[in-house]
Amino acid sequence: MEYARPWKLVTLALGIALLIAGSFYYQAPDWDVPISLIMAILAYLTAPWSLRVILERRWRQWPAMLFATWFTVDGCYWIYWHFKNPIALELMREANFPASLALYGLCGAIWLYRGSLKELRAEIAARLRGEER
C-alpha cells in the first residue's frame, strides 16, 4: 500500500516536524500544532491522488478532486479556526489559502511516485541511459 511506504512516511514526519517547528518559531495567530497535524495528514492522504487526477485527465473525478483539494487546503482550516478562534480565521484565512495550496501541490508531486526509492533510482538511471521502461 502506498501510504505505508517508508520513504513517504519519513517525508510526512519531516514535513510535520517542520510545520510544528514553524508554529513555534513564527507564532502566527492561525498556526498551531493541531492544525499542522490535521492539514499535513489530509495532504498525505489526498494530494498525490488529486495530482494524479489532473495529470491523467480523469475528468469524471474532477469534482471529487476539487472537493478534496479545497477541503484539505481551506475547508478543514475554516472548520478548525471557526470553532477555536474566529478572529484568527478572519485575519489569516486569505493569506493561508495560497500558501497551503502551494504546499498541497508540492506534497502531491513529492508523494506522486508509486514505488520504492530503489525503484525510483532504477527508473531514473534507465531514463538517463535512454532506456524506456
Legacy VTK file of the C-alpha trace (Angstrom):
# vtk DataFile Version 3.0
C-alpha trace
ASCII
DATASET POLYDATA
POINTS 133 float
0.000 0.000 0.000
1.361 3.395 -0.999
0.586 5.089 2.313
2.823 2.623 4.178
5.974 3.167 2.083
8.812 4.064 4.473
10.128 6.944 2.359
6.675 8.512 2.232
6.165 8.146 5.973
9.602 9.632 6.640
8.880 12.647 4.434
5.493 13.062 6.124
7.175 13.007 9.544
9.771 15.537 8.387
7.058 17.794 6.995
5.064 17.595 10.215
8.202 18.352 12.233
8.839 21.449 10.092
5.230 22.588 10.457
5.325 22.176 14.222
8.671 23.970 14.476
7.285 26.754 12.279
4.240 27.109 14.507
6.507 27.880 17.462
9.022 29.984 15.558
6.627 32.252 13.661
3.824 32.353 16.242
1.215 33.305 13.659
-2.273 33.533 15.172
-3.546 30.719 12.929
-0.635 28.295 13.061
-0.616 25.721 15.829
0.192 22.055 16.318
-3.318 20.607 15.826
-3.976 22.367 12.517
-0.467 21.417 11.359
-1.253 17.748 12.018
-4.735 17.903 10.503
-3.664 19.587 7.277
-0.480 17.512 6.857
-2.286 14.208 7.280
-5.089 15.230 4.928
-2.498 16.311 2.342
-0.725 12.970 2.715
-3.988 11.149 2.057
-5.293 13.295 -0.820
-2.592 15.357 -2.570
-0.996 12.589 -4.696
-4.408 11.362 -5.787
-5.534 14.904 -6.643
-2.443 15.500 -8.754
-2.860 12.127 -10.480
-6.474 13.026 -11.379
-5.191 16.208 -13.033
-2.225 14.606 -14.825
-4.194 11.610 -16.089
-7.161 13.803 -17.103
-9.717 11.785 -15.173
-12.467 14.260 -15.936
-15.196 12.404 -14.052
-13.152 12.568 -10.846
-12.561 16.323 -11.049
-15.457 17.276 -8.747
-14.158 14.897 -6.044
-10.586 16.099 -6.623
-11.622 19.745 -6.344
-13.507 18.997 -3.135
-10.586 17.037 -1.623
-8.197 19.840 -2.552
-10.460 22.575 -1.201
-11.242 20.671 1.991
-7.571 19.975 2.716
-6.362 23.479 1.837
-9.227 25.563 3.233
-12.247 23.616 4.492
-10.638 21.881 7.459
-8.776 25.120 8.250
-12.057 27.034 8.276
-13.822 24.463 10.485
-10.945 24.315 12.972
-10.465 28.072 13.333
-14.192 28.833 13.208
-14.538 26.984 16.499
-11.124 27.691 18.021
-10.627 31.391 17.236
-12.886 33.078 14.656
-10.839 36.288 14.850
-7.676 34.446 13.747
-9.706 32.896 10.937
-10.907 36.290 9.769
-7.412 37.778 9.936
-5.459 34.950 8.315
-7.714 32.918 6.005
-6.948 34.942 2.894
-3.181 34.629 3.459
-3.369 30.937 4.349
-5.042 29.756 1.153
-2.242 30.409 -1.396
0.471 29.119 0.937
-1.477 25.967 1.748
-2.393 25.361 -1.899
1.266 25.645 -2.934
2.309 23.197 -0.203
-0.508 20.849 -1.230
0.760 20.808 -4.817
4.331 20.252 -3.661
3.233 17.372 -1.439
1.311 15.860 -4.333
4.419 15.999 -6.513
6.653 14.512 -3.821
4.290 11.650 -2.986
3.030 11.030 -6.544
5.542 8.287 -7.350
4.206 4.782 -6.800
7.118 2.654 -5.761
10.132 2.371 -3.540
13.139 4.667 -3.636
15.131 1.775 -5.115
12.628 1.510 -7.970
12.710 5.263 -8.489
16.509 5.253 -8.712
16.379 2.399 -11.229
13.821 4.269 -13.359
15.859 7.466 -13.310
19.049 5.578 -14.208
17.285 3.800 -17.074
15.936 7.069 -18.456
19.324 8.712 -18.199
20.757 5.839 -20.235
17.986 6.366 -22.796
16.118 3.174 -21.981
12.331 3.031 -21.827
10.576 1.085 -19.108
LINES 1 134
133 0 1 2 3 4 5 6 7 8 9 10 11 12 13 14 15 16 17 18 19 20 21 22 23 24 25 26 27 28 29 30 31 32 33 34 35 36 37 38 39 40 41 42 43 44 45 46 47 48 49 50 51 52 53 54 55 56 57 58 59 60 61 62 63 64 65 66 67 68 69 70 71 72 73 74 75 76 77 78 79 80 81 82 83 84 85 86 87 88 89 90 91 92 93 94 95 96 97 98 99 100 101 102 103 104 105 106 107 108 109 110 111 112 113 114 115 116 117 118 119 120 121 122 123 124 125 126 127 128 129 130 131 132
